[in-house]
Amino acid sequence: MKRFFSLFLFISIATGVLAQNGTVSGVVTDKESGNPLAGATVFIIGTYKGTYTNDKGEYRISGVKAGDYSIKFSYVGYAEAIY
């Protein structure tokens, strides 16, 4: 049986004239236990931007151009999730 991700996704896109980039950040946790998933892979589909979660399950990807994106989350022993 595969486990599923639960996550909190916070998206901050700068809207100033000169600031056309923003940050995507959040926390990846186990859906059932709520425990953070350290080392989960977080990747913005259609870009070369991605990162791993820290020991608290937190991630932050900076320099994201304004727009609509899908984000892929993966972790060993869990079903891959795309939001």
C-alpha contacts under 8 A as a table, 3 or more apart, distances in Angstrom:
res1	aa1	res2	aa2	distance
2	K	77	G	6.54
2	K	78	Y	5.31
2	K	79	A	5.63
3	R	30	D	7.66
3	R	31	K	7.66
3	R	77	G	6.98
3	R	78	Y	4.72
3	R	79	A	6.02
4	F	30	D	6.68
4	F	31	K	5.84
4	F	78	Y	5.78
4	F	79	A	5.74
4	F	80	E	7.86
4	F	81	A	7.73
5	F	28	V	6.76
5	F	29	T	6.04
5	F	30	D	5.33
5	F	31	K	5.24
5	F	78	Y	7.32
5	F	79	A	7.65
5	F	81	A	7.00
6	S	28	V	6.17
6	S	29	T	5.20
6	S	30	D	5.71
6	S	31	K	4.46
6	S	34	G	7.65
7	L	26	G	7.11
7	L	27	V	5.55
7	L	28	V	4.56
7	L	29	T	5.75
7	L	31	K	7.94
8	F	26	G	5.28
8	F	27	V	5.30
8	F	28	V	6.76
9	L	24	V	7.56
9	L	25	S	6.18
9	L	26	G	4.47
9	L	27	V	6.78
10	F	24	V	6.16
10	F	25	S	5.26
10	F	26	G	5.37
11	I	22	G	7.89
11	I	23	T	6.31
11	I	24	V	4.69
11	I	25	S	6.28
12	S	22	G	5.62
12	S	23	T	5.28
12	S	24	V	6.17
13	I	20	Q	7.74
13	I	21	N	6.39
13	I	22	G	4.09
13	I	23	T	6.24
13	I	64	V	7.84
13	I	65	K	7.85
13	I	66	A	6.11
14	A	19	A	5.75
14	A	20	Q	6.04
14	A	21	N	5.94
14	A	22	G	5.15
14	A	66	A	7.69
15	T	19	A	6.29
15	T	20	Q	6.39
16	G	19	A	4.94
16	G	20	Q	6.89
17	V	20	Q	7.19
19	A	22	G	7.88
20	Q	65	K	5.98
20	Q	66	A	6.23
21	N	62	S	7.69
21	N	63	G	5.06
21	N	64	V	5.01
21	N	65	K	4.41
21	N	66	A	5.98
22	G	62	S	6.14
22	G	63	G	5.56
22	G	64	V	5.00
22	G	65	K	6.26
22	G	66	A	6.78
23	T	60	R	6.84
23	T	61	I	5.56
23	T	62	S	4.36
23	T	63	G	6.19
23	T	64	V	5.83
24	V	60	R	5.74
24	V	61	I	5.15
24	V	62	S	6.51
24	V	64	V	7.28
25	S	58	E	7.37
25	S	59	Y	5.36
25	S	60	R	4.17
25	S	61	I	6.19
26	G	58	E	5.66
26	G	59	Y	5.59
26	G	60	R	6.78
27	V	36	P	7.35
27	V	53	T	7.71
27	V	56	K	7.69
27	V	57	G	5.14
27	V	58	E	4.30
27	V	59	Y	6.29
28	V	36	P	5.97
28	V	37	L	5.81
28	V	40	A	7.47
28	V	53	T	7.40
28	V	57	G	5.05
28	V	58	E	6.46
28	V	59	Y	8.00
29	T	34	G	5.39
29	T	35	N	5.31
29	T	36	P	4.19
29	T	37	L	5.23
29	T	57	G	6.43
30	D	33	S	5.60
30	D	34	G	4.93
30	D	35	N	5.36
30	D	36	P	6.35
30	D	37	L	6.62
31	K	34	G	5.64
36	P	55	D	7.44
36	P	56	K	5.52
36	P	57	G	4.54
36	P	58	E	7.98
37	L	40	A	6.03
37	L	53	T	7.18
37	L	55	D	7.30
37	L	56	K	7.12
37	L	57	G	4.80
37	L	75	Y	7.94
38	A	52	Y	7.78
38	A	53	T	5.33
38	A	54	N	5.24
38	A	55	D	4.54
38	A	56	K	6.21
38	A	57	G	4.84
38	A	58	E	7.89
39	G	52	Y	5.21
39	G	53	T	4.87
39	G	54	N	6.14
39	G	55	D	7.20
39	G	57	G	7.39
39	G	75	Y	7.47
40	A	52	Y	5.38
40	A	53	T	5.29
40	A	57	G	7.48
40	A	73	F	6.91
40	A	74	S	5.83
40	A	75	Y	4.84
40	A	76	V	7.98
41	T	50	G	7.41
41	T	51	T	6.05
41	T	52	Y	4.66
41	T	53	T	6.69
41	T	72	K	7.88
41	T	73	F	5.61
41	T	74	S	5.18
41	T	75	Y	6.35
42	V	50	G	5.43
42	V	51	T	5.35
42	V	52	Y	5.88
42	V	53	T	7.38
42	V	59	Y	7.66
42	V	71	I	6.92
42	V	72	K	5.80
42	V	73	F	4.79
42	V	74	S	6.82
43	F	48	Y	7.91
43	F	49	K	6.11
43	F	50	G	4.08
43	F	51	T	6.52
43	F	71	I	5.67
43	F	72	K	5.18
43	F	73	F	6.63
44	I	47	T	5.83
44	I	48	Y	7.30
44	I	49	K	5.77
44	I	50	G	6.00
44	I	69	Y	6.68
44	I	70	S	6.11
44	I	71	I	4.55
44	I	72	K	6.33
45	I	48	Y	7.85
45	I	69	Y	6.69
45	I	70	S	5.56
45	I	71	I	5.76
45	I	72	K	6.69
46	G	69	Y	7.69
49	K	61	I	7.17
50	G	61	I	6.62
51	T	59	Y	6.98
51	T	60	R	7.47
51	T	61	I	6.85
52	Y	59	Y	6.51
53	T	56	K	7.40
53	T	57	G	4.90
53	T	58	E	5.02
53	T	59	Y	4.75
54	N	57	G	5.20
54	N	58	E	5.42
54	N	59	Y	6.56
55	D	58	E	7.40
61	I	64	V	7.18
70	S	82	I	6.45
70	S	83	Y	5.41
71	I	82	I	5.50
71	I	83	Y	5.30
72	K	80	E	7.23
72	K	81	A	5.75
72	K	82	I	4.38
72	K	83	Y	6.58
73	F	80	E	5.90
73	F	81	A	5.19
73	F	82	I	6.27
74	S	78	Y	7.01
74	S	79	A	7.11
74	S	80	E	4.80
74	S	81	A	6.57
75	Y	78	Y	5.55
75	Y	79	A	7.62
75	Y	80	E	7.17
